[in-house]
Amino acid sequence: MPRSRAGGLGAPRSLAELGLEEADLAVAAAQAAGEPYGNPRPVTFDDALGVLRVAYEGAPAR
């Protein structure tokens, strides 16, 4: 769904709008990096934090 359509429906467009606090991003990144997943490459704290920051800010997908 295009970003403008989601906003028009009143849907949250960021983790912040869903109520996640910025201080919680590091905790979530540590949890993601600490769990084994079947990914083609390891999930690092820095990678997870980067993805979460973009989602927290509500930046459009690339």
C-alpha positions in Angstrom: 0.0 0.0 0.0 1.5 3.4 -0.9 2.5 5.5 2.0 -0.1 8.2 1.2 -2.9 5.7 1.2 -1.9 4.3 4.6 -1.8 7.8 6.0 -5.2 8.6 4.5 -6.6 5.6 6.4 -5.2 6.9 9.6 -2.9 3.9 9.9 0.3 4.4 12.0 3.3 4.9 9.8 6.1 4.6 12.4 7.1 2.7 15.5 6.8 6.0 17.3 3.2 6.3 16.3 2.6 2.8 17.6 3.9 3.9 21.0 7.5 2.6 21.0 9.8 4.9 22.9 13.1 5.9 21.3 14.9 4.6 24.4 13.5 1.1 23.6 15.2 0.9 20.2 18.5 -0.4 21.7 16.7 -3.0 23.8 14.8 -4.3 20.7 18.0 -4.3 18.6 19.8 -6.3 21.3 16.9 -8.8 21.4 16.9 -9.2 17.6 20.7 -9.6 17.5 20.6 -12.1 20.3 18.2 -14.5 18.7 19.3 -17.0 16.1 17.4 -16.6 12.8 17.6 -18.5 9.6 18.9 -15.4 7.7 21.5 -15.6 5.0 23.8 -13.3 7.1 24.0 -12.7 10.8 21.9 -10.1 12.4 24.1 -7.6 14.3 23.1 -5.1 16.9 24.1 -2.2 14.6 22.1 -3.6 11.7 19.0 -4.2 13.8 19.3 -0.7 15.4 19.6 0.9 12.0 16.4 -0.8 10.7 14.5 0.0 13.9 15.6 3.7 13.7 14.3 4.0 10.2 11.0 2.3 11.2 10.8 4.5 14.3 11.1 7.6 12.3 8.5 6.4 9.7 10.8 6.8 6.8 9.4 5.4 3.5 10.7 2.0 2.4 13.6 2.0 -0.1 
